[in-house]
């Protein structure tokens, strides 16, 4: 009796490793249950990543090492700086700056959260801030230096170099607009990677560029003229949104060649769970714990927000640094795409040559298609549909668009004593034979 016959009759299978025995048993579930079970890794990743990233980063935001400066060159300025640093319990990182003009440039560029000029009995102390660079930092430093001025017997005059408008009083509109662009690019790249394995380079890139054009236009249109969260700079923001969507789409598309349908989880971690806490959009980098503070200069969202704040508020590090970050991500996506397509084709060719089994997801999809075909045929004949599993689907001679083989070939490959790879790597020889653009 063969191992296949034994399995179909319920007898123990022989000659199969633990993984293939598990696959055989799993294949006896109904195809919809199989496909649902094979996707439960995604909510698992979501739950774990949400707790470790969002809840961990945001449950107790506390400023630490906020960079401020005391304006002055004499011993009095240095002494005040040391006293402020020593009494802030790690909240402030205090330096001195020689002139008000130098301090203004550092505050506007985001190198300093504030610059404090001591006052006198008849002269108020002055505090330079830039709310457009980061609202929470501006609030914290005002609350911190008001008692310092009071201790000197004077008041505190605040000079906001980049004030926020009334329609965006907390400075969060730009962050959410950047998030819209990023998620749109991520979703397009994910769908192309999951469903467009046989598409050539120029088709994939055309979809990324074309959809990015449309979705960035819609996002900018709704955030600006429709909702009124952002005023002006429409063309600049649209171009930024388009570039953002393209860069994200390129990275996700490139990753999909290597990890197939699991690109969903990788892209979520890269562009959502690590990106949002580290970007400085929800809270400043000085408010979140490690590793998010360390990641701040490198995550994609930091680059987008640097450009956006430079365009809208003329504050922050400037367009150049942000554009560099976006450009690096786009270049990585291009490299991944260029290298990934040959890797993908070669892996599929070797898989076919070695007779490796199709993935569990493709096997379940094949069984589901066979079940639907059987139901339609039996319904036409006026008989009751027969329940089909991945074990008996090949016996019906069913095939799928992904190139599942007929009858015995399917069964032999499905339970060969080999490790299964991801769905995208298990597509048929048709995918492997479609050359690059």
NORWOPE-V395172 format. One record per run of one state. SS is the DSSP state (hx for helix, st for strand, lp for the rest). FROM is the first residue (numbers start at 0). TO is the last residue. If there is no record, write none. Layout:
BEGIN
ss={SS/SS}
from={FROM/FROM}
to={TO/TO}
END
This chain:
BEGIN
ss={lp/hx/lp/hx/lp/st/hx/lp/hx/lp/st/lp/hx/lp/st/lp/hx/lp/st/lp/st/lp/st/lp/st/lp/hx/lp/st/lp/hx/lp/hx/lp/hx/lp/hx/lp/hx/lp/hx/lp/hx/lp/hx/lp/hx/lp/hx/lp/st/hx/lp/hx/lp/hx/lp/hx/lp}
from={0/2/9/17/26/29/30/38/39/58/65/71/74/87/91/97/99/109/113/117/119/120/122/123/124/129/134/151/155/160/165/168/172/195/200/226/233/273/274/278/284/287/291/295/299/312/318/353/359/380/388/389/396/406/414/423/426/428/433}
to={1/8/16/25/28/29/37/38/57/64/70/73/86/90/96/98/108/112/116/118/119/121/122/123/128/133/150/154/159/164/167/171/194/199/225/232/272/273/277/283/286/290/294/298/311/317/352/358/379/387/388/395/405/413/422/425/427/432/436}
END
